Amino acid sequence: MPTYEYECTACGRRFERRQRFDEEPVGICPHCQGKSRRVLHSIPVIFKGSGFYTTDHRKEQNPESTEKGTKPDEGAPAKGG
């Protein structure tokens, strides 16, 4: 069960509750009976291993294919002005 943090909008106190995912958020502060809201935090993400960078999936260029292949301009008629 995850632990959620709440903050009271009236008194500013913060408190935590262990709740299931399908439970309704706590709407009342247990200290002053004021309105409370859920505090959202960013989650730290650490990418380990290969496959997370664009350089990991880049195909190696074969230098022989560019030397032996024809250029796209060679067979086309020249545009005159």
N, C-alpha and C positions, 0 to 999 in steps of 0.2 A: 504494500500500500504506500503510495507517495505521500510526502509531507508537504503541505501547502502553507505559505506564509500569508498572513492577512494584516492589514493596517486599518486602524479606526480613523475615519475622517473627522471625528469630533475631538478625541483626546490625543490622537497621534500614536497611541501604543501599538506595538506589533506583537502578534501572537501566531503560533503554529498549530495546525490541526492535521492529523493523519486521517485521510479520507480515501474512499474508493473513487475510481474514475467516474462512476455514474451517480455519485452523491451531489446534491446541490451545494453551491458555495455558501460559506457562513456569511450571513448578512447583518448580524448584530454583534457588536463588541461585547465580550463577556465582562469587561470592567465597568463601562459606563452606559451600556445598552444603546450606544450610538451606531450609526451606519458604518459597516466595514467593507473593505474591498480587497480582492486578492492581489498580492504583489507578484509581478512577473520578473524573473531573473533570466539573464542570458546564460546559456549553457556553454562551457568551454569545450571546444572541439579540437582534437589533435589528430592530424592525419599522419599515420605511420605506414611505412612500407611503400612499395612502388605502385604506380597507377594513378597518382593524384595530380601529376603535373603534365602539362601539354607535351613536354619533351619526352615523357615516358612512352608515348604511343606514336611518336613521329616515325614514319618509315624512312629507312636509309635510302638516299638517292644513289642510283647506279650511274657512275660517270660514263660507262661505256654506252648506255642507251642514248644519251644526249649527243655523243660524238657520232655514232653510226646512223642515227635517225635523221630523217629529212626535216628541214625547217618548214614551218607552215607557209612562209612567204615564197619559197622556191617555185612551186607549181602555179602560182596565181599570176594573172597578167598584171603588168605594171599600169598604175593609173597615171595618165598623162594630164597635163594641165594646159 
